[in-house]
Amino acid sequence: MLVANYLRENKDEVKQRLQKKNFKHIELVDSVIEKDNDRKRIQNQLDEMLSQGNKLSEQIGALMKAGKKEEAVALKTETANLKEKSKELQEALEQCEKELHDILVQLPNLPHQSVPQGKTANDNEVVLTQGDIPKLHEKAAPHWDLCAKYDIIDFELGVKLTGAGFPVYKGKGAKLQRALINFFLDKAAEAGYAEVQPPILVNADSGYGTGQLPDKEGQMYYVGADEYYLIPTAEVPVTNIYRDVIVKAEDLPIKNTAYTPCFRREAGSYGKDVRGLNRLHQFDKVEIVQIQHPDKSYETLEEMRNYVAGLLQQLQLPFRILRLCGGDMSFASALTYDMEVYSAAQEKWLEVSSVSNFESFQANRLKLRYREGSNKPALAHTLNGSALALPRIVAAIIENNQTPDGIKVPEVLVKYTGFDLIN
Protein backbone atom coordinates (compact mmCIF):
# COMPACT_ATOMS: atom_id res chain seq x y z
CA MET A 1 0.00 0.00 0.00
CA LEU A 2 1.24 3.48 -0.86
CA VAL A 3 1.63 6.19 1.79
CA ALA A 4 -0.48 9.38 1.67
CA ASN A 5 2.43 11.70 2.52
CA TYR A 6 4.52 10.27 -0.32
CA LEU A 7 1.66 10.83 -2.77
CA ARG A 8 1.28 14.42 -1.56
CA GLU A 9 5.00 15.24 -1.85
CA ASN A 10 5.48 13.46 -5.21
CA LYS A 11 2.07 13.83 -6.85
CA ASP A 12 3.18 14.40 -10.45
CA GLU A 13 5.81 11.66 -10.33
CA VAL A 14 3.33 9.21 -8.80
CA LYS A 15 0.80 9.90 -11.56
CA GLN A 16 3.44 9.38 -14.27
CA ARG A 17 4.55 6.07 -12.77
CA LEU A 18 0.98 4.84 -12.37
CA GLN A 19 0.36 5.68 -16.03
CA LYS A 20 3.29 3.39 -16.91
CA LYS A 21 1.27 0.62 -15.25
CA ASN A 22 -1.72 1.68 -17.37
CA PHE A 23 -3.69 2.40 -14.22
CA LYS A 24 -7.03 3.83 -15.28
CA HIS A 25 -8.02 5.74 -12.14
CA ILE A 26 -5.24 8.30 -11.71
CA GLU A 27 -7.77 10.67 -10.12
CA LEU A 28 -7.58 8.52 -6.98
CA VAL A 29 -4.22 10.16 -6.22
CA ASP A 30 -6.00 13.51 -5.84
CA SER A 31 -8.75 11.81 -3.83
CA VAL A 32 -6.14 10.48 -1.40
CA ILE A 33 -4.62 13.93 -0.92
CA GLU A 34 -8.05 15.56 -0.40
CA LYS A 35 -9.13 12.89 2.05
CA ASP A 36 -5.82 13.17 3.91
CA ASN A 37 -6.40 16.92 4.16
CA ASP A 38 -9.77 16.19 5.77
CA ARG A 39 -8.10 13.75 8.14
CA LYS A 40 -5.50 16.31 9.18
CA ARG A 41 -8.14 18.99 9.69
CA ILE A 42 -10.25 16.74 11.92
CA GLN A 43 -7.15 15.57 13.80
CA ASN A 44 -6.12 19.19 14.48
CA GLN A 45 -9.60 20.04 15.74
CA LEU A 46 -9.59 16.99 17.97
CA ASP A 47 -6.12 17.76 19.31
CA GLU A 48 -7.15 21.33 20.09
CA MET A 49 -10.30 20.19 21.85
CA LEU A 50 -8.41 17.61 23.91
CA SER A 51 -5.89 20.29 24.84
CA GLN A 52 -8.69 22.58 25.99
CA GLY A 53 -10.18 19.75 28.01
CA ASN A 54 -6.83 19.12 29.75
CA LYS A 55 -6.47 22.81 30.61
CA LEU A 56 -10.00 22.92 32.02
CA SER A 57 -9.31 19.82 34.11
CA GLU A 58 -6.27 21.54 35.60
CA GLN A 59 -8.34 24.66 36.32
CA ILE A 60 -11.06 22.56 37.95
CA GLY A 61 -8.49 20.88 40.18
CA ALA A 62 -7.05 24.25 41.19
CA LEU A 63 -10.52 25.70 41.94
CA MET A 64 -11.49 22.68 44.04
CA LYS A 65 -8.29 23.06 46.08
CA ALA A 66 -9.07 26.75 46.55
CA GLY A 67 -12.56 25.89 47.79
CA LYS A 68 -14.27 27.51 44.81
CA LYS A 69 -16.70 24.67 44.29
CA GLU A 70 -19.37 26.57 42.32
CA GLU A 71 -16.84 27.83 39.77
CA ALA A 72 -15.44 24.31 39.46
CA VAL A 73 -18.92 22.84 38.83
CA ALA A 74 -19.51 25.42 36.09
CA LEU A 75 -16.29 24.41 34.37
CA LYS A 76 -17.25 20.72 34.70
CA THR A 77 -20.31 21.40 32.55
CA GLU A 78 -18.07 22.98 29.94
CA THR A 79 -15.73 19.98 30.16
CA ALA A 80 -18.63 17.59 29.58
CA ASN A 81 -19.58 19.50 26.44
CA LEU A 82 -16.00 19.30 25.21
CA LYS A 83 -15.93 15.56 25.83
CA GLU A 84 -19.09 15.10 23.80
CA LYS A 85 -17.70 17.14 20.92
CA SER A 86 -14.39 15.27 21.17
CA LYS A 87 -16.25 11.98 20.91
CA GLU A 88 -18.00 13.18 17.75
CA LEU A 89 -14.69 14.31 16.28
CA GLN A 90 -13.06 10.97 17.16
CA GLU A 91 -15.84 9.13 15.32
CA ALA A 92 -15.47 11.48 12.34
CA LEU A 93 -11.71 10.89 12.35
CA GLU A 94 -12.11 7.11 12.37
CA GLN A 95 -14.58 7.32 9.48
CA CYS A 96 -12.25 9.60 7.53
CA GLU A 97 -9.29 7.25 8.13
CA LYS A 98 -11.38 4.30 6.90
CA GLU A 99 -12.36 6.20 3.75
CA LEU A 100 -8.71 7.16 3.17
CA HIS A 101 -7.63 3.54 3.62
CA ASP A 102 -10.33 2.34 1.21
CA ILE A 103 -8.96 4.66 -1.49
CA LEU A 104 -5.31 3.79 -0.83
CA VAL A 105 -5.87 0.05 -1.23
CA GLN A 106 -7.14 0.65 -4.76
CA LEU A 107 -3.79 2.10 -5.85
CA PRO A 108 -1.24 -0.39 -7.23
CA ASN A 109 2.44 -0.32 -6.40
CA LEU A 110 4.59 2.11 -8.35
CA PRO A 111 6.78 0.50 -11.04
CA HIS A 112 10.56 0.71 -10.75
CA GLN A 113 12.28 3.13 -13.14
CA SER A 114 13.71 0.21 -15.16
CA VAL A 115 10.24 -1.16 -15.99
CA PRO A 116 9.67 -0.84 -19.77
CA GLN A 117 6.68 0.99 -21.19
CA GLY A 118 3.97 -1.23 -22.59
CA LYS A 119 0.44 -2.58 -22.27
CA THR A 120 0.57 -6.33 -22.93
CA ALA A 121 2.92 -9.31 -22.77
CA ASN A 122 4.01 -8.46 -26.31
CA ASP A 123 5.78 -5.39 -24.88
CA ASN A 124 7.89 -7.30 -22.34
CA GLU A 125 11.66 -7.00 -22.71
CA VAL A 126 13.73 -10.15 -23.31
CA VAL A 127 16.87 -9.83 -21.19
CA LEU A 128 18.35 -13.32 -21.66
CA THR A 129 17.79 -16.41 -23.81
CA GLN A 130 19.68 -19.60 -23.05
CA GLY A 131 19.71 -23.21 -24.22
CA ASP A 132 19.21 -24.96 -27.54
CA ILE A 133 15.75 -25.58 -28.94
CA PRO A 134 15.44 -29.38 -29.26
CA LYS A 135 14.75 -30.96 -32.64
CA LEU A 136 12.03 -33.56 -32.25
CA HIS A 137 11.49 -36.74 -34.24
CA GLU A 138 8.86 -36.89 -36.98
CA LYS A 139 6.10 -38.40 -34.84
CA ALA A 140 6.57 -35.99 -31.93
CA ALA A 141 3.37 -35.08 -30.09
CA PRO A 142 2.18 -32.44 -27.59
CA HIS A 143 2.25 -33.38 -23.93
CA TRP A 144 -1.48 -34.09 -23.62
CA ASP A 145 -1.20 -36.85 -26.24
CA LEU A 146 1.97 -38.22 -24.62
CA CYS A 147 0.28 -38.22 -21.19
CA ALA A 148 -2.52 -40.37 -22.62
CA LYS A 149 -0.11 -42.63 -24.50
CA TYR A 150 1.98 -43.44 -21.41
CA ASP A 151 -0.95 -43.11 -18.94
CA ILE A 152 0.88 -40.64 -16.68
CA ILE A 153 -1.61 -37.75 -16.44
CA ASP A 154 -5.37 -38.23 -16.87
CA PHE A 155 -7.21 -35.03 -17.76
CA GLU A 156 -10.61 -36.67 -18.33
CA LEU A 157 -10.54 -38.40 -14.96
CA GLY A 158 -9.88 -35.00 -13.38
CA VAL A 159 -13.01 -33.66 -15.11
CA LYS A 160 -15.01 -36.56 -13.68
CA LEU A 161 -13.71 -35.99 -10.14
CA THR A 162 -13.84 -32.21 -10.11
CA GLY A 163 -13.85 -30.38 -13.44
CA ALA A 164 -11.59 -29.06 -16.17
CA GLY A 165 -8.21 -27.87 -14.90
CA PHE A 166 -7.85 -30.51 -12.17
CA PRO A 167 -5.72 -33.33 -13.67
CA VAL A 168 -4.92 -36.65 -12.02
CA TYR A 169 -1.22 -37.62 -12.01
CA LYS A 170 -0.66 -41.37 -12.24
CA GLY A 171 2.23 -43.85 -12.02
CA LYS A 172 5.45 -42.39 -13.37
CA GLY A 173 3.68 -39.05 -13.90
CA ALA A 174 3.00 -38.79 -10.16
CA LYS A 175 6.58 -39.82 -9.39
CA LEU A 176 7.95 -37.20 -11.81
CA GLN A 177 5.81 -34.57 -10.09
CA ARG A 178 7.08 -35.59 -6.65
CA ALA A 179 10.66 -35.74 -7.93
CA LEU A 180 10.47 -32.14 -9.13
CA ILE A 181 9.04 -30.96 -5.81
CA ASN A 182 11.82 -32.66 -3.84
CA PHE A 183 14.49 -31.42 -6.25
CA PHE A 184 13.29 -27.82 -5.94
CA LEU A 185 13.03 -28.00 -2.14
CA ASP A 186 16.49 -29.54 -1.81
CA LYS A 187 18.02 -26.85 -4.01
CA ALA A 188 16.26 -24.13 -2.01
CA ALA A 189 17.67 -25.58 1.21
CA GLU A 190 21.16 -25.56 -0.31
CA ALA A 191 20.65 -21.87 -1.16
CA GLY A 192 19.83 -21.04 2.46
CA TYR A 193 16.03 -21.01 2.35
CA ALA A 194 14.35 -22.40 5.48
CA GLU A 195 11.45 -24.67 4.58
CA VAL A 196 7.98 -24.10 6.01
CA GLN A 197 4.74 -25.95 5.40
CA PRO A 198 1.96 -23.35 5.66
CA PRO A 199 -1.83 -23.72 5.53
CA ILE A 200 -3.40 -23.66 2.07
CA LEU A 201 -6.43 -21.76 3.41
CA VAL A 202 -5.95 -18.16 4.54
CA ASN A 203 -8.14 -15.47 6.05
CA ALA A 204 -8.96 -12.13 4.42
CA ASP A 205 -6.27 -10.32 6.43
CA SER A 206 -3.61 -12.52 4.82
CA GLY A 207 -5.00 -11.96 1.33
CA TYR A 208 -5.05 -8.24 1.98
CA GLY A 209 -1.51 -8.23 3.40
CA THR A 210 0.14 -9.48 0.20
CA GLY A 211 -2.15 -7.55 -2.17
CA GLN A 212 -4.37 -10.33 -3.53
CA LEU A 213 -7.33 -8.60 -1.89
CA PRO A 214 -9.15 -6.60 -3.01
CA ASP A 215 -7.41 -6.70 -6.43
CA LYS A 216 -7.67 -10.43 -7.26
CA GLU A 217 -10.73 -11.40 -5.21
CA GLY A 218 -12.60 -12.76 -8.25
CA GLN A 219 -9.66 -15.03 -9.16
CA MET A 220 -9.47 -16.73 -5.74
CA TYR A 221 -11.54 -19.68 -4.56
CA TYR A 222 -13.60 -18.61 -1.55
CA VAL A 223 -14.91 -20.90 1.20
CA GLY A 224 -17.96 -18.89 2.20
CA ALA A 225 -19.03 -20.89 5.24
CA ASP A 226 -15.77 -20.12 7.02
CA GLU A 227 -14.70 -16.96 5.15
CA TYR A 228 -11.38 -18.44 4.05
CA TYR A 229 -9.60 -18.31 0.69
CA LEU A 230 -7.71 -21.12 -1.03
CA ILE A 231 -4.21 -19.80 -1.66
CA PRO A 232 -3.22 -18.81 -5.23
CA THR A 233 0.45 -19.16 -4.21
CA ALA A 234 2.50 -19.96 -1.09
CA GLU A 235 3.63 -16.33 -1.19
CA VAL A 236 0.44 -15.42 0.67
CA PRO A 237 0.76 -17.53 3.85
CA VAL A 238 4.58 -17.46 3.95
CA THR A 239 4.89 -13.67 3.70
CA ASN A 240 2.06 -13.25 6.22
CA ILE A 241 4.11 -15.17 8.79
CA TYR A 242 5.79 -11.79 9.31
CA ARG A 243 2.61 -9.69 9.51
CA ASP A 244 2.74 -7.29 12.51
CA VAL A 245 6.36 -8.29 13.19
CA ILE A 246 9.43 -6.14 13.82
CA VAL A 247 12.57 -8.05 12.83
CA LYS A 248 16.15 -7.21 13.71
CA ALA A 249 18.21 -5.71 10.89
CA GLU A 250 21.01 -8.17 11.63
CA ASP A 251 18.60 -11.07 10.92
CA LEU A 252 18.02 -9.90 7.34
CA PRO A 253 17.64 -11.38 4.84
CA ILE A 254 15.00 -13.82 6.05
CA LYS A 255 14.64 -16.60 3.47
CA ASN A 256 11.80 -19.13 3.33
CA THR A 257 10.70 -21.77 0.86
CA ALA A 258 7.47 -23.75 0.76
CA TYR A 259 5.81 -26.38 -1.38
CA THR A 260 2.02 -26.06 -1.66
CA PRO A 261 -0.76 -26.83 -4.05
CA CYS A 262 -2.08 -23.57 -5.52
CA PHE A 263 -5.62 -22.71 -6.60
CA ARG A 264 -6.69 -20.16 -9.20
CA ARG A 265 -10.09 -19.74 -10.81
CA GLU A 266 -8.50 -18.41 -14.01
CA ALA A 267 -11.85 -16.84 -14.89
CA GLY A 268 -12.05 -15.82 -18.54
CA SER A 269 -9.32 -18.23 -19.74
CA TYR A 270 -10.45 -20.21 -22.77
CA GLY A 271 -9.09 -21.65 -26.01
CA LYS A 272 -6.05 -23.58 -27.19
CA ASP A 273 -3.66 -21.88 -24.72
CA VAL A 274 -5.39 -23.61 -21.80
CA ARG A 275 -5.12 -27.16 -23.13
CA GLY A 276 -3.43 -29.90 -21.08
CA LEU A 277 -1.09 -28.51 -18.41
CA ASN A 278 -0.88 -25.02 -19.90
CA ARG A 279 -3.40 -23.48 -17.51
CA LEU A 280 -4.84 -25.27 -14.47
CA HIS A 281 -7.12 -24.43 -11.56
CA GLN A 282 -5.02 -26.55 -9.17
CA PHE A 283 -1.28 -26.99 -9.51
CA ASP A 284 1.83 -27.59 -7.41
CA LYS A 285 4.53 -25.01 -6.86
CA VAL A 286 7.64 -24.43 -4.78
CA GLU A 287 7.92 -20.79 -3.72
CA ILE A 288 10.84 -18.75 -2.40
CA VAL A 289 10.27 -15.64 -0.26
CA GLN A 290 12.71 -13.12 1.14
CA ILE A 291 12.37 -10.29 3.67
CA GLN A 292 15.21 -7.89 2.95
CA HIS A 293 16.71 -4.52 3.87
CA PRO A 294 15.55 -1.80 1.42
CA ASP A 295 19.16 -1.03 0.44
CA LYS A 296 19.71 -4.59 -0.75
CA SER A 297 16.39 -5.66 -2.26
CA TYR A 298 17.27 -5.09 -5.92
CA GLU A 299 20.57 -6.90 -5.53
CA THR A 300 18.55 -9.72 -3.97
CA LEU A 301 16.08 -9.68 -6.87
CA GLU A 302 18.93 -10.33 -9.32
CA GLU A 303 20.21 -13.15 -7.10
CA MET A 304 16.76 -14.76 -7.02
CA ARG A 305 16.43 -14.41 -10.79
CA ASN A 306 19.78 -16.12 -11.31
CA TYR A 307 18.84 -18.84 -8.83
CA VAL A 308 15.70 -19.75 -10.81
CA ALA A 309 17.69 -19.64 -14.06
CA GLY A 310 20.11 -22.13 -12.47
CA LEU A 311 17.27 -24.57 -11.82
CA LEU A 312 16.22 -24.42 -15.46
CA GLN A 313 19.81 -24.98 -16.56
CA GLN A 314 20.04 -28.10 -14.41
CA LEU A 315 16.81 -29.41 -15.94
CA GLN A 316 18.39 -28.74 -19.37
CA LEU A 317 15.40 -26.75 -20.56
CA PRO A 318 15.82 -23.87 -23.03
CA PHE A 319 14.57 -20.73 -21.34
CA ARG A 320 14.38 -16.98 -21.57
CA ILE A 321 14.05 -14.20 -19.00
CA LEU A 322 11.68 -11.27 -19.53
CA ARG A 323 11.48 -7.95 -17.73
CA LEU A 324 7.75 -7.27 -17.58
CA CYS A 325 6.38 -4.02 -18.97
CA GLY A 326 4.16 -1.80 -16.84
CA GLY A 327 0.91 -3.11 -18.28
CA ASP A 328 1.78 -6.79 -17.68
CA MET A 329 2.87 -6.45 -14.04
CA SER A 330 0.92 -7.50 -10.98
CA PHE A 331 -0.88 -5.05 -8.72
CA ALA A 332 1.72 -5.27 -5.94
CA SER A 333 4.97 -5.58 -7.90
CA ALA A 334 7.56 -2.85 -8.44
CA LEU A 335 9.67 -4.98 -10.81
CA THR A 336 9.07 -8.51 -12.11
CA TYR A 337 11.11 -10.97 -14.15
CA ASP A 338 9.27 -13.82 -15.85
CA MET A 339 11.03 -17.05 -16.80
CA GLU A 340 9.70 -18.97 -19.79
CA VAL A 341 10.70 -22.40 -21.09
CA TYR A 342 10.37 -23.40 -24.73
CA SER A 343 7.85 -26.10 -25.56
CA ALA A 344 9.19 -27.81 -28.69
CA ALA A 345 6.00 -29.72 -29.54
CA GLN A 346 3.77 -26.68 -29.12
CA GLU A 347 6.44 -24.39 -30.59
CA LYS A 348 5.93 -21.63 -28.05
CA TRP A 349 7.26 -20.20 -24.80
CA LEU A 350 5.54 -21.16 -21.53
CA GLU A 351 5.80 -19.07 -18.37
CA VAL A 352 7.11 -21.12 -15.42
CA SER A 353 8.21 -18.49 -12.90
CA SER A 354 7.79 -14.89 -11.82
CA VAL A 355 10.33 -13.26 -9.52
CA SER A 356 9.25 -9.92 -8.05
CA ASN A 357 10.37 -7.12 -5.75
CA PHE A 358 7.44 -5.50 -3.97
CA GLU A 359 9.64 -2.97 -2.19
CA SER A 360 7.68 -1.74 0.88
CA PHE A 361 4.23 -2.12 -0.72
CA GLN A 362 3.35 -5.42 0.97
CA ALA A 363 5.30 -4.56 4.12
CA ASN A 364 3.16 -1.45 4.64
CA ARG A 365 -0.01 -3.55 4.46
CA LEU A 366 1.53 -6.22 6.66
CA LYS A 367 3.06 -3.75 9.13
CA LEU A 368 6.29 -5.69 8.61
CA ARG A 369 9.21 -3.63 9.86
CA TYR A 370 12.86 -3.97 10.80
CA ARG A 371 14.80 -2.19 13.52
CA GLU A 372 18.40 -1.08 13.11
CA GLY A 373 20.07 -0.53 16.48
CA SER A 374 18.20 2.10 18.49
CA ASN A 375 16.54 3.62 15.38
CA LYS A 376 12.79 3.68 14.91
CA PRO A 377 11.37 0.65 13.05
CA ALA A 378 11.21 1.09 9.25
CA LEU A 379 9.35 -0.82 6.55
CA ALA A 380 11.20 -3.85 5.15
CA HIS A 381 11.15 -4.94 1.51
CA THR A 382 9.54 -8.22 0.42
CA LEU A 383 10.42 -10.40 -2.59
CA ASN A 384 9.12 -13.70 -3.89
CA GLY A 385 9.53 -16.07 -6.78
CA SER A 386 8.26 -19.35 -8.21
CA ALA A 387 11.07 -21.87 -7.96
CA LEU A 388 9.28 -23.43 -9.69
CA ALA A 389 5.66 -23.85 -10.82
CA LEU A 390 5.33 -27.46 -11.96
CA PRO A 391 2.68 -27.84 -14.70
CA ARG A 392 4.51 -26.17 -17.60
CA ILE A 393 7.86 -27.51 -16.40
CA VAL A 394 6.35 -31.00 -16.64
CA ALA A 395 4.86 -30.17 -20.05
CA ALA A 396 8.23 -28.97 -21.37
CA ILE A 397 10.11 -31.99 -19.95
CA ILE A 398 7.62 -34.41 -21.51
CA GLU A 399 7.61 -32.69 -24.91
CA ASN A 400 11.27 -31.73 -25.24
CA ASN A 401 12.61 -35.09 -24.01
CA GLN A 402 10.34 -37.37 -26.07
CA THR A 403 11.99 -40.04 -28.20
CA PRO A 404 10.55 -42.93 -30.24
CA ASP A 405 11.33 -45.16 -27.23
CA GLY A 406 9.81 -42.97 -24.51
CA ILE A 407 10.38 -39.79 -22.50
CA LYS A 408 13.85 -39.26 -21.06
CA VAL A 409 13.93 -38.05 -17.46
CA PRO A 410 16.39 -35.17 -16.81
CA GLU A 411 19.56 -36.53 -15.25
CA VAL A 412 19.23 -34.45 -12.06
CA LEU A 413 15.83 -36.05 -11.36
CA VAL A 414 16.76 -39.71 -11.81
CA LYS A 415 17.89 -40.11 -8.18
CA TYR A 416 14.42 -38.89 -7.15
CA THR A 417 12.33 -40.87 -9.66
CA GLY A 418 14.29 -44.12 -9.61
CA PHE A 419 13.93 -44.40 -13.41
CA ASP A 420 15.38 -42.57 -16.39
CA LEU A 421 12.70 -43.30 -19.00
CA ILE A 422 8.92 -43.06 -19.12
CA ASN A 423 7.62 -45.69 -21.53
HELIX and SHEET records of a PDB file:
HELIX    1   1 ALA A    4  GLU A    9  1                                   6    
HELIX    2   2 LYS A   11  LYS A   20  1                                  10    
HELIX    3   3 GLU A   27  LYS A   65  1                                  39    
HELIX    4   4 LYS A   69  LEU A  104  1                                  36    
HELIX    5   5 ALA A  121  ASP A  123  5                                   3    
HELIX    6   6 HIS A  143  TYR A  150  1                                   8    
HELIX    7   7 PHE A  155  LEU A  161  1                                   7    
HELIX    8   8 GLY A  171  GLU A  190  1                                  20    
HELIX    9   9 ALA A  204  GLY A  209  1                                   6    
HELIX   10  10 GLU A  217  GLN A  219  5                                   3    
HELIX   11  11 GLU A  235  ASN A  240  1                                   6    
HELIX   12  12 ALA A  249  ASP A  251  5                                   3    
HELIX   13  13 LYS A  272  VAL A  274  5                                   3    
HELIX   14  14 PRO A  294  LYS A  296  5                                   3    
HELIX   15  15 SER A  297  GLN A  314  1                                  18    
HELIX   16  16 GLY A  326  ASP A  328  5                                   3    
HELIX   17  17 PHE A  361  LEU A  366  1                                   6    
HELIX   18  18 LEU A  390  ASN A  400  1                                  11    
HELIX   19  19 GLU A  411  LEU A  413  5                                   3    
HELIX   20  20 VAL A  414  THR A  417  1                                   4    
SHEET    1   A 8 GLU A 125  GLN A 130  0                                        
SHEET    2   A 8 PHE A 319  ARG A 323 -1                                        
SHEET    3   A 8 LEU A 335  SER A 343 -1                                        
SHEET    4   A 8 LYS A 348  ASN A 357 -1                                        
SHEET    5   A 8 HIS A 381  ALA A 389 -1                                        
SHEET    6   A 8 GLN A 282  GLN A 292 -1                                        
SHEET    7   A 8 ILE A 254  PHE A 263 -1                                        
SHEET    8   A 8 ALA A 194  GLU A 195  1                                        
SHEET    1   B 2 ILE A 153  ASP A 154  0                                        
SHEET    2   B 2 VAL A 168  TYR A 169 -1                                        
SHEET    1   C 3 LEU A 201  VAL A 202  0                                        
SHEET    2   C 3 TYR A 228  LEU A 230 -1                                        
SHEET    3   C 3 TYR A 222  VAL A 223 -1                                        
SHEET    1   D 3 ILE A 246  LYS A 248  0                                        
SHEET    2   D 3 ARG A 369  ARG A 371  1                                        
SHEET    3   D 3 ALA A 378  LEU A 379 -1                                        
SHEET    1   E 3 GLN A 402  THR A 403  0                                        
SHEET    2   E 3 GLY A 406  LYS A 408 -1                                        
SHEET    3   E 3 LEU A 421  ILE A 422 -1                                        
END                                                                             
